[in-house]
Amino acid sequence: MTVKLSSRTEGDTTVVVLEGEINSTTSGGLQAQLLPFVGEGSRLLIDLSGVSYVSSAGLRTLLIVHRRAQQLRTGVILVGLSEEVRFVMSATGFLDFFEIEDDLDAARERTGR
């Protein structure tokens, strides 16, 4: 299984849409693809509505993205978490690291776009 990534820029916000599973096989490549989107002064919205599974390796990837955003004083908003992904992130305490929105419209509203 792979993770498909597509992106677009909306003003000073980058929207990254992911589809597939984030696991030990896909997380390394995903991390390399995601980190360049974390930029100084811009927000990153990661749409996970197409992600059916996140392993501990996937959580680590998201944590690395979060830490990079903190270093650059910018933010990451996770959007569209499935019940399973939300449960895993909640049980491991990862929900506390991110801003979470149900959909892209709510996330855009939060970023002022």
C-alpha positions in Angstrom: 0.0 0.0 0.0 1.2 3.5 -0.7 0.3 7.0 0.4 -0.8 9.3 -2.4 0.0 13.0 -1.8 -1.4 16.0 -3.6 -1.0 19.6 -2.7 -2.1 23.1 -3.5 -1.5 26.6 -2.2 -4.3 28.8 -1.1 -2.8 32.2 -0.2 -0.3 31.7 2.6 -1.7 28.2 3.4 -0.6 24.9 1.9 -3.2 22.1 1.7 -1.8 18.6 1.5 -4.2 15.8 0.8 -3.2 12.3 1.7 -4.8 9.0 0.7 -3.9 5.5 1.8 -2.2 4.1 4.9 0.6 5.7 6.8 2.7 2.8 8.2 6.3 1.7 8.5 6.6 1.1 4.8 5.2 4.5 3.7 6.1 6.8 6.6 9.7 7.5 5.6 8.9 8.6 2.1 5.9 10.6 3.4 8.1 12.5 5.8 10.5 13.5 3.0 7.5 14.7 1.0 5.8 16.6 3.9 8.7 18.5 5.4 9.3 20.8 2.5 5.7 22.0 2.9 6.4 23.3 6.4 7.4 26.9 5.8 8.1 29.9 7.8 5.0 32.2 8.0 2.7 29.8 6.3 0.1 27.3 7.6 -0.1 23.7 6.6 -3.4 21.9 6.4 -3.0 18.1 6.2 -6.2 16.5 5.0 -6.3 12.9 6.3 -9.9 12.1 5.3 -8.5 9.6 2.8 -6.2 7.9 5.3 -7.6 4.7 6.7 -4.7 3.7 9.0 -1.8 5.3 10.9 0.8 3.2 12.6 3.3 4.3 15.3 5.7 5.1 12.4 3.1 7.3 10.9 2.5 9.0 14.2 6.3 9.6 14.4 6.2 11.2 10.9 3.4 13.6 12.0 5.3 14.4 15.2 8.4 15.3 13.2 6.3 17.6 10.9 4.8 19.2 14.1 8.2 19.8 15.6 9.5 21.4 12.4 6.5 23.7 12.3 7.2 24.7 16.0 10.8 25.5 15.1 9.6 27.7 12.2 6.8 29.3 14.4 4.1 28.1 12.1 1.1 25.8 12.5 -0.2 22.5 11.3 -3.9 21.7 11.2 -5.0 18.1 10.7 -8.3 17.7 8.9 -10.8 15.0 8.4 -9.6 12.3 10.8 -11.4 9.0 10.5 -12.7 7.5 13.8 -9.9 4.9 13.7 -7.2 7.5 13.2 -8.7 9.8 15.8 -8.9 7.0 18.3 -5.2 6.1 17.8 -4.1 9.7 18.0 -6.2 10.2 21.1 -5.0 7.1 22.9 -1.4 8.0 22.3 -1.8 11.7 23.3 -1.0 12.9 19.7 -4.2 14.9 19.4 -2.8 17.4 21.9 0.0 18.3 19.5 -2.2 19.4 16.7 -5.1 21.7 15.8 -7.8 19.4 14.5 -10.7 20.3 12.3 -13.5 18.1 10.8 -13.2 19.5 7.3 -11.3 21.8 5.1 -13.9 24.6 5.3 -13.6 24.8 9.1 -9.8 24.7 8.8 -9.8 27.5 6.2 -12.0 29.5 8.5 -9.5 29.0 11.3 -6.6 30.2 9.1 -8.6 33.2 7.9 -8.9 32.0 4.3 
